[in-house]
């Protein structure tokens, strides 16, 4: 039941994340998020860099 609810909510959650990234870029700020198992920082000019994680 919960898995079905979460899967149903995923498109809305992804869209909310995209909207927040757009707001950050509009303000000239980079955004940081996870894609797969990597943490990345995306700059308003489209440049993306992987964030180094210390173990």
PDB file of N, CA, C and O in Angstrom:
ATOM      1  N   UNK A   1       0.821  -1.195   0.000  1.00  0.00           N
ATOM      2  CA  UNK A   1       0.000   0.000   0.000  1.00  0.00           C
ATOM      3  C   UNK A   1       0.865   1.259   0.000  1.00  0.00           C
ATOM      4  O   UNK A   1       0.666   2.139  -0.837  1.00  0.00           O
ATOM      5  N   UNK A   2       1.815   1.358   0.916  1.00  0.00           N
ATOM      6  CA  UNK A   2       2.670   2.544   0.994  1.00  0.00           C
ATOM      7  C   UNK A   2       3.536   2.653  -0.257  1.00  0.00           C
ATOM      8  O   UNK A   2       3.707   3.749  -0.790  1.00  0.00           O
ATOM      9  N   UNK A   3       4.080   1.544  -0.729  1.00  0.00           N
ATOM     10  CA  UNK A   3       4.909   1.561  -1.934  1.00  0.00           C
ATOM     11  C   UNK A   3       4.115   2.111  -3.116  1.00  0.00           C
ATOM     12  O   UNK A   3       4.635   2.900  -3.905  1.00  0.00           O
ATOM     13  N   UNK A   4       2.872   1.698  -3.235  1.00  0.00           N
ATOM     14  CA  UNK A   4       2.022   2.182  -4.320  1.00  0.00           C
ATOM     15  C   UNK A   4       1.795   3.686  -4.198  1.00  0.00           C
ATOM     16  O   UNK A   4       1.812   4.396  -5.204  1.00  0.00           O
ATOM     17  N   UNK A   5       1.585   4.181  -2.980  1.00  0.00           N
ATOM     18  CA  UNK A   5       1.397   5.613  -2.752  1.00  0.00           C
ATOM     19  C   UNK A   5       2.655   6.399  -3.101  1.00  0.00           C
ATOM     20  O   UNK A   5       2.576   7.455  -3.729  1.00  0.00           O
ATOM     21  N   UNK A   6       3.805   5.890  -2.698  1.00  0.00           N
ATOM     22  CA  UNK A   6       5.073   6.565  -2.979  1.00  0.00           C
ATOM     23  C   UNK A   6       5.317   6.615  -4.474  1.00  0.00           C
ATOM     24  O   UNK A   6       5.666   7.665  -5.012  1.00  0.00           O
ATOM     25  N   UNK A   7       5.137   5.490  -5.151  1.00  0.00           N
ATOM     26  CA  UNK A   7       5.326   5.462  -6.604  1.00  0.00           C
ATOM     27  C   UNK A   7       4.385   6.436  -7.303  1.00  0.00           C
ATOM     28  O   UNK A   7       4.764   7.062  -8.292  1.00  0.00           O
ATOM     29  N   UNK A   8       3.178   6.565  -6.802  1.00  0.00           N
ATOM     30  CA  UNK A   8       2.222   7.496  -7.387  1.00  0.00           C
ATOM     31  C   UNK A   8       2.612   8.950  -7.170  1.00  0.00           C
ATOM     32  O   UNK A   8       2.297   9.815  -7.987  1.00  0.00           O
ATOM     33  N   UNK A   9       3.303   9.214  -6.056  1.00  0.00           N
ATOM     34  CA  UNK A   9       3.698  10.584  -5.724  1.00  0.00           C
ATOM     35  C   UNK A   9       5.011  11.000  -6.376  1.00  0.00           C
ATOM     36  O   UNK A   9       5.317  12.192  -6.417  1.00  0.00           O
ATOM     37  N   UNK A  10       5.786  10.064  -6.880  1.00  0.00           N
ATOM     38  CA  UNK A  10       7.119  10.385  -7.416  1.00  0.00           C
ATOM     39  C   UNK A  10       7.110  11.458  -8.512  1.00  0.00           C
ATOM     40  O   UNK A  10       7.956  12.351  -8.459  1.00  0.00           O
ATOM     41  N   UNK A  11       6.219  11.427  -9.489  1.00  0.00           N
ATOM     42  CA  UNK A  11       6.242  12.495 -10.500  1.00  0.00           C
ATOM     43  C   UNK A  11       6.070  13.888  -9.892  1.00  0.00           C
ATOM     44  O   UNK A  11       6.739  14.831 -10.311  1.00  0.00           O
ATOM     45  N   UNK A  12       5.185  14.022  -8.915  1.00  0.00           N
ATOM     46  CA  UNK A  12       4.972  15.317  -8.267  1.00  0.00           C
ATOM     47  C   UNK A  12       6.196  15.734  -7.460  1.00  0.00           C
ATOM     48  O   UNK A  12       6.561  16.909  -7.452  1.00  0.00           O
ATOM     49  N   UNK A  13       6.829  14.783  -6.784  1.00  0.00           N
ATOM     50  CA  UNK A  13       8.026  15.082  -6.000  1.00  0.00           C
ATOM     51  C   UNK A  13       9.166  15.520  -6.918  1.00  0.00           C
ATOM     52  O   UNK A  13       9.876  16.478  -6.611  1.00  0.00           O
ATOM     53  N   UNK A  14       9.343  14.829  -8.035  1.00  0.00           N
ATOM     54  CA  UNK A  14      10.386  15.209  -8.993  1.00  0.00           C
ATOM     55  C   UNK A  14      10.137  16.607  -9.541  1.00  0.00           C
ATOM     56  O   UNK A  14      11.070  17.397  -9.685  1.00  0.00           O
ATOM     57  N   UNK A  15       8.886  16.912  -9.844  1.00  0.00           N
ATOM     58  CA  UNK A  15       8.552  18.233 -10.384  1.00  0.00           C
ATOM     59  C   UNK A  15       8.828  19.330  -9.356  1.00  0.00           C
ATOM     60  O   UNK A  15       9.293  20.411  -9.716  1.00  0.00           O
ATOM     61  N   UNK A  16       8.549  19.061  -8.088  1.00  0.00           N
ATOM     62  CA  UNK A  16       8.846  20.035  -7.037  1.00  0.00           C
ATOM     63  C   UNK A  16      10.343  20.288  -6.964  1.00  0.00           C
ATOM     64  O   UNK A  16      10.771  21.430  -6.798  1.00  0.00           O
ATOM     65  N   UNK A  17      11.143  19.233  -7.087  1.00  0.00           N
ATOM     66  CA  UNK A  17      12.599  19.388  -7.075  1.00  0.00           C
ATOM     67  C   UNK A  17      13.076  20.212  -8.252  1.00  0.00           C
ATOM     68  O   UNK A  17      13.931  21.084  -8.095  1.00  0.00           O
ATOM     69  N   UNK A  18      12.532  19.946  -9.432  1.00  0.00           N
ATOM     70  CA  UNK A  18      12.914  20.708 -10.621  1.00  0.00           C
ATOM     71  C   UNK A  18      12.552  22.185 -10.464  1.00  0.00           C
ATOM     72  O   UNK A  18      13.302  23.063 -10.891  1.00  0.00           O
ATOM     73  N   UNK A  19      11.406  22.451  -9.855  1.00  0.00           N
ATOM     74  CA  UNK A  19      10.975  23.838  -9.646  1.00  0.00           C
ATOM     75  C   UNK A  19      11.938  24.565  -8.706  1.00  0.00           C
ATOM     76  O   UNK A  19      12.261  25.731  -8.932  1.00  0.00           O
ATOM     77  N   UNK A  20      12.394  23.887  -7.659  1.00  0.00           N
ATOM     78  CA  UNK A  20      13.332  24.510  -6.724  1.00  0.00           C
ATOM     79  C   UNK A  20      14.685  24.771  -7.391  1.00  0.00           C
ATOM     80  O   UNK A  20      15.320  25.792  -7.129  1.00  0.00           O
ATOM     81  N   UNK A  21      15.121  23.859  -8.241  1.00  0.00           N
ATOM     82  CA  UNK A  21      16.370  24.065  -8.981  1.00  0.00           C
ATOM     83  C   UNK A  21      16.227  25.267  -9.897  1.00  0.00           C
ATOM     84  O   UNK A  21      17.146  26.081  -9.993  1.00  0.00           O
ATOM     85  N   UNK A  22      15.102  25.392 -10.567  1.00  0.00           N
ATOM     86  CA  UNK A  22      14.864  26.541 -11.449  1.00  0.00           C
ATOM     87  C   UNK A  22      14.897  27.850 -10.667  1.00  0.00           C
ATOM     88  O   UNK A  22      15.434  28.843 -11.157  1.00  0.00           O
ATOM     89  N   UNK A  23      14.335  27.868  -9.463  1.00  0.00           N
ATOM     90  CA  UNK A  23      14.361  29.073  -8.626  1.00  0.00           C
ATOM     91  C   UNK A  23      15.788  29.441  -8.247  1.00  0.00           C
ATOM     92  O   UNK A  23      16.168  30.611  -8.300  1.00  0.00           O
ATOM     93  N   UNK A  24      16.576  28.447  -7.866  1.00  0.00           N
ATOM     94  CA  UNK A  24      17.971  28.706  -7.494  1.00  0.00           C
ATOM     95  C   UNK A  24      18.739  29.270  -8.682  1.00  0.00           C
ATOM     96  O   UNK A  24      19.487  30.238  -8.538  1.00  0.00           O
ATOM     97  N   UNK A  25      18.561  28.678  -9.838  1.00  0.00           N
ATOM     98  CA  UNK A  25      19.270  29.152 -11.030  1.00  0.00           C
ATOM     99  C   UNK A  25      18.822  30.557 -11.407  1.00  0.00           C
ATOM    100  O   UNK A  25      19.644  31.372 -11.826  1.00  0.00           O
ATOM    101  N   UNK A  26      17.553  30.853 -11.270  1.00  0.00           N
ATOM    102  CA  UNK A  26      17.046  32.195 -11.585  1.00  0.00           C
ATOM    103  C   UNK A  26      17.665  33.241 -10.657  1.00  0.00           C
ATOM    104  O   UNK A  26      17.829  34.399 -11.043  1.00  0.00           O
ATOM    105  N   UNK A  27      18.006  32.833  -9.439  1.00  0.00           N
ATOM    106  CA  UNK A  27      18.644  33.731  -8.479  1.00  0.00           C
ATOM    107  C   UNK A  27      20.163  33.752  -8.643  1.00  0.00           C
ATOM    108  O   UNK A  27      20.858  34.436  -7.891  1.00  0.00           O
ATOM    109  N   UNK A  28      20.687  33.002  -9.632  1.00  0.00           N
ATOM    110  CA  UNK A  28      22.122  32.965  -9.878  1.00  0.00           C
ATOM    111  C   UNK A  28      22.883  32.012  -8.982  1.00  0.00           C
ATOM    112  O   UNK A  28      24.108  32.086  -8.895  1.00  0.00           O
ATOM    113  N   UNK A  29      22.174  31.120  -8.317  1.00  0.00           N
ATOM    114  CA  UNK A  29      22.794  30.189  -7.378  1.00  0.00           C
ATOM    115  C   UNK A  29      22.896  28.790  -7.970  1.00  0.00           C
ATOM    116  O   UNK A  29      22.055  28.388  -8.775  1.00  0.00           O
ATOM    117  N   UNK A  30      23.931  28.044  -7.569  1.00  0.00           N
ATOM    118  CA  UNK A  30      23.994  26.640  -7.996  1.00  0.00           C
ATOM    119  C   UNK A  30      23.004  25.818  -7.176  1.00  0.00           C
ATOM    120  O   UNK A  30      22.561  26.246  -6.110  1.00  0.00           O
ATOM    121  N   UNK A  31      22.670  24.658  -7.670  1.00  0.00           N
ATOM    122  CA  UNK A  31      21.833  23.730  -6.917  1.00  0.00           C
ATOM    123  C   UNK A  31      22.625  22.455  -6.697  1.00  0.00           C
ATOM    124  O   UNK A  31      23.476  22.091  -7.510  1.00  0.00           O
ATOM    125  N   UNK A  32      22.344  21.788  -5.607  1.00  0.00           N
ATOM    126  CA  UNK A  32      23.018  20.540  -5.282  1.00  0.00           C
ATOM    127  C   UNK A  32      21.954  19.479  -5.091  1.00  0.00           C
ATOM    128  O   UNK A  32      20.961  19.689  -4.393  1.00  0.00           O
ATOM    129  N   UNK A  33      22.176  18.328  -5.724  1.00  0.00           N
ATOM    130  CA  UNK A  33      21.200  17.252  -5.638  1.00  0.00           C
ATOM    131  C   UNK A  33      21.874  15.926  -5.921  1.00  0.00           C
ATOM    132  O   UNK A  33      23.035  15.882  -6.327  1.00  0.00           O
ATOM    133  N   UNK A  34      21.141  14.846  -5.707  1.00  0.00           N
ATOM    134  CA  UNK A  34      21.663  13.516  -5.985  1.00  0.00           C
ATOM    135  C   UNK A  34      21.092  13.016  -7.299  1.00  0.00           C
ATOM    136  O   UNK A  34      19.921  13.228  -7.614  1.00  0.00           O
ATOM    137  N   UNK A  35      21.942  12.352  -8.053  1.00  0.00           N
ATOM    138  CA  UNK A  35      21.513  11.646  -9.248  1.00  0.00           C
ATOM    139  C   UNK A  35      22.162  10.270  -9.176  1.00  0.00           C
ATOM    140  O   UNK A  35      23.385  10.142  -9.226  1.00  0.00           O
ATOM    141  N   UNK A  36      21.338   9.264  -9.059  1.00  0.00           N
ATOM    142  CA  UNK A  36      21.874   7.923  -8.813  1.00  0.00           C
ATOM    143  C   UNK A  36      22.535   7.907  -7.451  1.00  0.00           C
ATOM    144  O   UNK A  36      21.908   8.255  -6.451  1.00  0.00           O
ATOM    145  N   UNK A  37      23.805   7.505  -7.401  1.00  0.00           N
ATOM    146  CA  UNK A  37      24.534   7.496  -6.125  1.00  0.00           C
ATOM    147  C   UNK A  37      25.539   8.636  -6.048  1.00  0.00           C
ATOM    148  O   UNK A  37      26.417   8.619  -5.184  1.00  0.00           O
ATOM    149  N   UNK A  38      25.432   9.627  -6.931  1.00  0.00           N
ATOM    150  CA  UNK A  38      26.363  10.756  -6.957  1.00  0.00           C
ATOM    151  C   UNK A  38      25.687  12.029  -6.480  1.00  0.00           C
ATOM    152  O   UNK A  38      24.511  12.269  -6.751  1.00  0.00           O
ATOM    153  N   UNK A  39      26.460  12.843  -5.762  1.00  0.00           N
ATOM    154  CA  UNK A  39      26.007  14.170  -5.387  1.00  0.00           C
ATOM    155  C   UNK A  39      26.620  15.124  -6.406  1.00  0.00           C
ATOM    156  O   UNK A  39      27.832  15.107  -6.623  1.00  0.00           O
ATOM    157  N   UNK A  40      25.797  15.948  -7.025  1.00  0.00           N
ATOM    158  CA  UNK A  40      26.289  16.869  -8.040  1.00  0.00           C
ATOM    159  C   UNK A  40      25.853  18.295  -7.717  1.00  0.00           C
ATOM    160  O   UNK A  40      24.847  18.525  -7.047  1.00  0.00           O
ATOM    161  N   UNK A  41      26.647  19.245  -8.217  1.00  0.00           N
ATOM    162  CA  UNK A  41      26.317  20.658  -8.111  1.00  0.00           C
ATOM    163  C   UNK A  41      26.129  21.160  -9.531  1.00  0.00           C
ATOM    164  O   UNK A  41      27.004  20.991 -10.380  1.00  0.00           O
ATOM    165  N   UNK A  42      24.982  21.778  -9.785  1.00  0.00           N
ATOM    166  CA  UNK A  42      24.671  22.293 -11.117  1.00  0.00           C
ATOM    167  C   UNK A  42      24.605  23.814 -11.042  1.00  0.00           C
ATOM    168  O   UNK A  42      23.882  24.376 -10.219  1.00  0.00           O
ATOM    169  N   UNK A  43      25.368  24.471 -11.910  1.00  0.00           N
ATOM    170  CA  UNK A  43      25.435  25.923 -11.933  1.00  0.00           C
ATOM    171  C   UNK A  43      24.439  26.484 -12.945  1.00  0.00           C
ATOM    172  O   UNK A  43      24.031  25.779 -13.868  1.00  0.00           O
ATOM    173  N   UNK A  44      24.047  27.746 -12.778  1.00  0.00           N
ATOM    174  CA  UNK A  44      23.073  28.347 -13.689  1.00  0.00           C
ATOM    175  C   UNK A  44      23.498  28.310 -15.163  1.00  0.00           C
ATOM    176  O   UNK A  44      22.644  28.324 -16.049  1.00  0.00           O
ATOM    177  N   UNK A  45      24.803  28.262 -15.433  1.00  0.00           N
ATOM    178  CA  UNK A  45      25.266  28.219 -16.827  1.00  0.00           C
ATOM    179  C   UNK A  45      25.204  26.806 -17.422  1.00  0.00           C
ATOM    180  O   UNK A  45      25.597  26.597 -18.570  1.00  0.00           O
ATOM    181  N   UNK A  46      24.709  25.835 -16.636  1.00  0.00           N
ATOM    182  CA  UNK A  46      24.562  24.468 -17.120  1.00  0.00           C
ATOM    183  C   UNK A  46      25.717  23.544 -16.765  1.00  0.00           C
ATOM    184  O   UNK A  46      25.637  22.335 -16.980  1.00  0.00           O
ATOM    185  N   UNK A  47      26.786  24.105 -16.226  1.00  0.00           N
ATOM    186  CA  UNK A  47      27.950  23.297 -15.837  1.00  0.00           C
ATOM    187  C   UNK A  47      27.573  22.424 -14.644  1.00  0.00           C
ATOM    188  O   UNK A  47      26.927  22.887 -13.704  1.00  0.00           O
ATOM    189  N   UNK A  48      27.982  21.162 -14.689  1.00  0.00           N
ATOM    190  CA  UNK A  48      27.684  20.210 -13.606  1.00  0.00           C
ATOM    191  C   UNK A  48      28.998  19.624 -13.109  1.00  0.00           C
ATOM    192  O   UNK A  48      29.841  19.215 -13.907  1.00  0.00           O
ATOM    193  N   UNK A  49      29.170  19.583 -11.802  1.00  0.00           N
ATOM    194  CA  UNK A  49      30.368  18.957 -11.234  1.00  0.00           C
ATOM    195  C   UNK A  49      29.955  18.007 -10.118  1.00  0.00           C
ATOM    196  O   UNK A  49      29.004  18.259  -9.377  1.00  0.00           O
ATOM    197  N   UNK A  50      30.684  16.928 -10.023  1.00  0.00           N
ATOM    198  CA  UNK A  50      30.430  15.966  -8.949  1.00  0.00           C
ATOM    199  C   UNK A  50      31.036  16.500  -7.670  1.00  0.00           C
ATOM    200  O   UNK A  50      32.162  16.998  -7.674  1.00  0.00           O
ATOM    201  N   UNK A  51      30.302  16.402  -6.578  1.00  0.00           N
ATOM    202  CA  UNK A  51      30.772  16.854  -5.284  1.00  0.00           C
ATOM    203  C   UNK A  51      31.559  15.726  -4.647  1.00  0.00           C
ATOM    204  O   UNK A  51      31.080  14.596  -4.548  1.00  0.00           O
ATOM    205  N   UNK A  52      32.751  16.037  -4.223  1.00  0.00           N
ATOM    206  CA  UNK A  52      33.588  15.023  -3.595  1.00  0.00           C
ATOM    207  C   UNK A  52      33.062  14.707  -2.201  1.00  0.00           C
ATOM    208  O   UNK A  52      32.761  15.601  -1.410  1.00  0.00           O
ATOM    209  N   UNK A  53      32.962  13.431  -1.928  1.00  0.00           N
ATOM    210  CA  UNK A  53      32.518  12.980  -0.611  1.00  0.00           C
ATOM    211  C   UNK A  53      33.685  12.306   0.089  1.00  0.00           C
ATOM    212  O   UNK A  53      34.329  11.418  -0.470  1.00  0.00           O
ATOM    213  N   UNK A  54      33.950  12.734   1.309  1.00  0.00           N
ATOM    214  CA  UNK A  54      35.002  12.091   2.105  1.00  0.00           C
ATOM    215  C   UNK A  54      34.395  10.879   2.800  1.00  0.00           C
ATOM    216  O   UNK A  54      33.283  10.928   3.324  1.00  0.00           O
ATOM    217  N   UNK A  55      35.151   9.803   2.786  1.00  0.00           N
ATOM    218  CA  UNK A  55      34.651   8.563   3.401  1.00  0.00           C
ATOM    219  C   UNK A  55      34.923   8.529   4.879  1.00  0.00           C
ATOM    220  O   UNK A  55      34.570   7.560   5.550  1.00  0.00           O
TER     221      UNK A  55
END
